[in-house]
Each structure stands twice: as C-alpha cells, then as structure tokens.
Amino acid sequence: MNIAIVGLGYVGAPLAVALAPHFSVVGYDVDAARVQELREGCDRTREIEPGALASCTARWTTEPACITRSDVVIVTVPTPIDEFRVPDLGAVRAATETIGSYMRRGTIVVYESTVYPGVTQDICVPLLEQGSGLTYPQDFSVGYSPERINPGDRVHTLTTTTKIVAGDTPEVRDTLARIYGAITRIYAAPTIKVAEAAKVLENTQRDINIALMNELSQIFCRLGIDTTDVIDAARSKWNFMDFRPGLVGGHCISVDPYYLSHKAASHGIVADMILSARHINESMPAFVTEQLLSRLMQRKLLQPGTVITILGVTFKENVKDVRNSGVIPIHRQLSRLDLTVQLIDPLADADALRHDEGLHIIPLSEARPADAIVLAVPHADFVEQGWPLIERLARPGQEVVVADIKAVLPRESRPRHVVHWRP
Ligand SMILES: NC(=O)c1ccc[n+]([C@@H]2O[C@H](COP(=O)([O-])OP(=O)(O)OC[C@H]3O[C@@H](n4cnc5c(N)ncnc54)[C@H](O)[C@@H]3O)[C@@H](O)[C@H]2O)c1
C-alpha cells in the first residue's frame, strides 16, 4: 500500500512517521523549508521524537507527482478561520485541486483536516472530479478520519487515542480501518458526515464547558469569591466536571466551533450557545487585563513606565505553538497604554511570533524588574520554579501584582509583598 500525506505540520508529519513502519509512505508539503527540515531529521513542532524522525523511512517531498503513485492520499492541511471568523477552506481546496490533478483511478482520498459536516463529499469530491476528469464514485473513493492529537500531551498521543474512520462505502471504511488499525485503536463511524460532525462536536463541547467556567469566574470575581476555592468545593461531588477557567486559543478549540456555527447558519440556525461560548472565551484576555490594571491602580503602581512581565505566550502549556494564543491580545491591550510589556517564553515559536504578530520574546536574564507579572502559560519550568521565579522577576522592595491565570501558584506560600489574583 502506497500512502501519500499532504500537509506535514503538527498532524501530518507525526502521522507519516507512525505509518511509515507499516506502509510505503511519502509526505508532501508546499513548504520547502518544512520538507528540508524533516529530511534533516528536525521537527520544529516537537511532536515527533527526534530518534523516530531520524530512523523514519517516509520520503519527504515538495513534488506532487508522488500522489500519482499513491493508493491512499491523506489530507492534513490547515483549516483556520478568516478575519470575519468564517471558515477558510483555502488550503483544503488548494490541496484537493493538487490531488485532483495527480491522482489516478482507484485512489482513496482521506481528509483529516477538521471541517464542518459535508465538506468532504459536497466540496472536495466535485473538486477532485474536476481536477482529475474522473467520475465519482465509480473511479475514486473518499474517507474521513479526524485527528485527535493533543499537542504537548505525551500520554494521549496518535497511537494511544482511538481514531474515528469513515468511508463512502463499507469497503473503503474497512481499508481505512486496516491502515489506521496498524497504528492505533479505531472506531468505524457509519458515515463520513458523522465522522466530520464528531470532531467539531468534541471541540465545541470543550469550548462551551470552559466558557461556562470563564463566565462563572467573572461572576465570582465581582462577588469577591475565589473561583479555585469554589471549584475545589464543587469537585467533592461525584459527577462534577472539572473544567477550569482560562484563555482558549490554538488551532482547534478556538476555531472549530465557528465551522459548526457557519454550517448551522446555512440551514437557518443561529447557533446561540456555541457563539456565546466563543464570545465569553474571547472576552477573557480583556477580563484578565482589566483585573490586572485595576489592582495596579489600587496599589498606585500604574504610571507611565510601569513594567509588566508576561510569562508564557503559547496557546497552552508545554507547547511551541502560538497560533490564536489568548496571551497575544493581553499583550496588545497592555501595550496600548504607556507601559513596558516584556514577554518571556523559552518554548514559544519566536520566529512565528515575530513574523505573524510583530512581538518579541526576551530571555529571562534580560528582564527588567517588574511591577506586575502575568503567569499566562504554566509551562512546567515556570511551575517548578514557582514563587522564587516571581520574586526574581519582581521589582525589589515594593508590592508586585501577580495574575496567575491558570491558578498554579500555591496560595499558602505566597510571599507577603505579592498581590495574587487568579481568575
Ligand atoms: N494541531 C493540532 O493539534 C490538531 C489537532 C487535531 C486536528 N487538527 C487539524 O488538523 C489540520 C492540520 O492542522 P496542523 O496543526 O497540522 O496544521 P499546520 O499548519 O501545522 O500544518 C499544515 C501543513 O500543511 C501545509 N500545506 C498548506 N497548504 C498545502 C497544500 N495546498 N498542499 C500541501 N501542503 C499544504 C503547510 O505548509 C503546513 O506544513 C487542521 O484542520 C487542524 O484543525 C490539528
């Protein structure tokens, strides 16, 4: 079985590495730098073990002709939203057009990119027909298998997480079950639309649950009640669902609900709950900024030149990815005032941050003493260092305001000069 993987990012490259011991695998990407890096055994996403990449037998290429020799083509290109929060299927369409021009009769094209129900069959199939001149379903087949990797998570990985597979016929579904079954447990969904919908459901459910905690945290904060204390008390009930308030960013949770609400709108449904969860989660950076500034004002620490240090800028802890990070709007809001805002993050993709957001990271050793510190992303290294790190970064001999967004600093050992706020 020859398999081509189209799009070699966080999802595609680890998939190629996992499948390569079992099948003949070629990884194709339009980004020559990414292909070169994989050839050299280097993965900037850090989702692949360096040893696994070095010994991987997959071939990495920018040459789409590899698609012609493939029995199965798996699409793992990005599915972002545009500035109007509308699904941007540009990469899926472009990749599909490329596949259409190179595929041959009998190919199975499988989509892994997160999409709304209907994209595979209603949008991609016609493009494949157009590009190839072949007729569907006689000449080629399609399938869908959503990716569920959780970046930075070494427990719930591609090979330890059940993978949903769906095909346009039972035979295609069985072929896909055999391919993915070589690397992980599989769940065969009855239709492609069910598989597409299951992925957006998972991420929308998570977004809504976090939004509820964010709304509650905004309420409790106004009432002068500590949300973490409330959650700890509520957790004593057997069926409590332990979601925490925080910033919701990244390429999936903060994006995928818009795919579902967009599709719903085309059927006359305003997805109130989904959109209101998005609204609440997108309001969290402003809430954090407001809480921080009001505490600085109360302590008379807010003046031109006040220094604020932000620890962490990735979309979540222990990853490199800065896409849609909730820390970026916090930085932007604080920088609009006449304040010095410095960003520290030893893990973040500094090039992407500079290139996409115009933001610069400084090394810890160059940080100026701070009047306020936002522990925005609890990377393991920050959490391990705990209060001593905060003391090292704080301006000596005065109070310092600390916004501990994920509530990881132990309240009982808080140094006396720290004003500790957590959502
Ligand atoms: N990152 C995650 O943790 C994660 C988890 C689950 C699902 N997903 C979904 O998987 C998909 C891919 O996400 P990702 O994070 O791997 O994206 P990514 O941006 O890391 O990688 C995508 C790759 O596709 C390449 N590409 C873009 N257009 C192309 C084209 N026309 N032909 C060939 N290659 C092309 C890009 O150069 C890039 O290397 C998205 O739909 C995403 O929602 C991502």
The ligand as an SDF file (V2000), in Angstrom:
LIG
                    3D

 44 48  0  0  0  0  0  0  0  0999 V2000
   -2.5320   20.9200   15.6310 N   0  0  0  0  0  0  0  0  0  0  0  0
   -3.3350   20.1030   16.2800 C   0  0  0  0  0  0  0  0  0  0  0  0
   -3.1160   19.7960   17.4200 O   0  0  0  0  0  0  0  0  0  0  0  0
   -4.5490   19.4780   15.6290 C   0  0  0  0  0  0  0  0  0  0  0  0
   -5.2610   18.5080   16.3250 C   0  0  0  0  0  0  0  0  0  0  0  0
   -6.3590   17.9210   15.7320 C   0  0  0  0  0  0  0  0  0  0  0  0
   -6.7450   18.3260   14.4520 C   0  0  0  0  0  0  0  0  0  0  0  0
   -6.0450   19.2970   13.8050 N   0  0  0  0  0  0  0  0  0  0  0  0
   -6.4780   19.6630   12.4520 C   0  0  0  0  0  0  0  0  0  0  0  0
   -5.5460   19.1240   11.5270 O   0  0  0  0  0  0  0  0  0  0  0  0
   -5.3690   20.0130   10.4200 C   0  0  0  0  0  0  0  0  0  0  0  0
   -3.9180   20.3620   10.2570 C   0  0  0  0  0  0  0  0  0  0  0  0
   -3.5040   21.0890   11.3930 O   0  0  0  0  0  0  0  0  0  0  0  0
   -1.9560   21.3170   11.7280 P   0  0  0  0  0  0  0  0  0  0  0  0
   -1.9260   21.8870   13.1090 O   0  0  0  0  0  0  0  0  0  0  0  0
   -1.1740   20.0860   11.4440 O   0  0  0  0  0  0  0  0  0  0  0  0
   -1.5880   22.4370   10.6820 O   0  0  0  0  0  0  0  0  0  0  0  0
   -0.1140   23.0180   10.3700 P   0  0  0  0  0  0  0  0  0  0  0  0
   -0.3140   24.4240    9.9820 O   0  0  0  0  0  0  0  0  0  0  0  0
    0.8090   22.6680   11.4820 O   0  0  0  0  0  0  0  0  0  0  0  0
    0.3700   22.1540    9.1200 O   0  0  0  0  0  0  0  0  0  0  0  0
   -0.2540   22.1800    7.8910 C   0  0  0  0  0  0  0  0  0  0  0  0
    0.7720   21.9140    6.8030 C   0  0  0  0  0  0  0  0  0  0  0  0
    0.0700   21.8890    5.5710 O   0  0  0  0  0  0  0  0  0  0  0  0
    0.8760   22.5100    4.5890 C   0  0  0  0  0  0  0  0  0  0  0  0
    0.0260   22.9350    3.4750 N   0  0  0  0  0  0  0  0  0  0  0  0
   -0.7890   24.0130    3.3890 C   0  0  0  0  0  0  0  0  0  0  0  0
   -1.4100   24.0300    2.2000 N   0  0  0  0  0  0  0  0  0  0  0  0
   -0.9650   22.9560    1.5000 C   0  0  0  0  0  0  0  0  0  0  0  0
   -1.2460   22.4310    0.2130 C   0  0  0  0  0  0  0  0  0  0  0  0
   -2.1120   23.0230   -0.5930 N   0  0  0  0  0  0  0  0  0  0  0  0
   -0.5990   21.3190   -0.1710 N   0  0  0  0  0  0  0  0  0  0  0  0
    0.2950   20.7130    0.6450 C   0  0  0  0  0  0  0  0  0  0  0  0
    0.5870   21.1350    1.8770 N   0  0  0  0  0  0  0  0  0  0  0  0
   -0.0400   22.2500    2.3080 C   0  0  0  0  0  0  0  0  0  0  0  0
    1.5290   23.6590    5.3270 C   0  0  0  0  0  0  0  0  0  0  0  0
    2.6980   24.1070    4.6420 O   0  0  0  0  0  0  0  0  0  0  0  0
    1.8270   23.0070    6.6790 C   0  0  0  0  0  0  0  0  0  0  0  0
    3.1210   22.4400    6.7320 O   0  0  0  0  0  0  0  0  0  0  0  0
   -6.2780   21.2140   10.6970 C   0  0  0  0  0  0  0  0  0  0  0  0
   -7.5240   21.0190   10.0870 O   0  0  0  0  0  0  0  0  0  0  0  0
   -6.4540   21.1690   12.2060 C   0  0  0  0  0  0  0  0  0  0  0  0
   -7.6680   21.7620   12.6220 O   0  0  0  0  0  0  0  0  0  0  0  0
   -4.9450   19.8710   14.3510 C   0  0  0  0  0  0  0  0  0  0  0  0
  1  2  1  0
  2  3  2  0
  2  4  1  0
  4  5  1  0
  4 44  2  0
  5  6  2  0
  6  7  1  0
  7  8  2  0
  8  9  1  0
  8 44  1  0
  9 10  1  0
  9 42  1  0
 10 11  1  0
 11 12  1  0
 11 40  1  0
 12 13  1  0
 13 14  1  0
 14 15  2  0
 14 16  1  0
 14 17  1  0
 17 18  1  0
 18 19  2  0
 18 20  1  0
 18 21  1  0
 21 22  1  0
 22 23  1  0
 23 24  1  0
 23 38  1  0
 24 25  1  0
 25 26  1  0
 25 36  1  0
 26 27  1  0
 26 35  1  0
 27 28  2  0
 28 29  1  0
 29 30  1  0
 29 35  2  0
 30 31  1  0
 30 32  2  0
 32 33  1  0
 33 34  2  0
 34 35  1  0
 36 37  1  0
 36 38  1  0
 38 39  1  0
 40 41  1  0
 40 42  1  0
 42 43  1  0
M  CHG  2   8   1  16  -1
M  END
$$$$
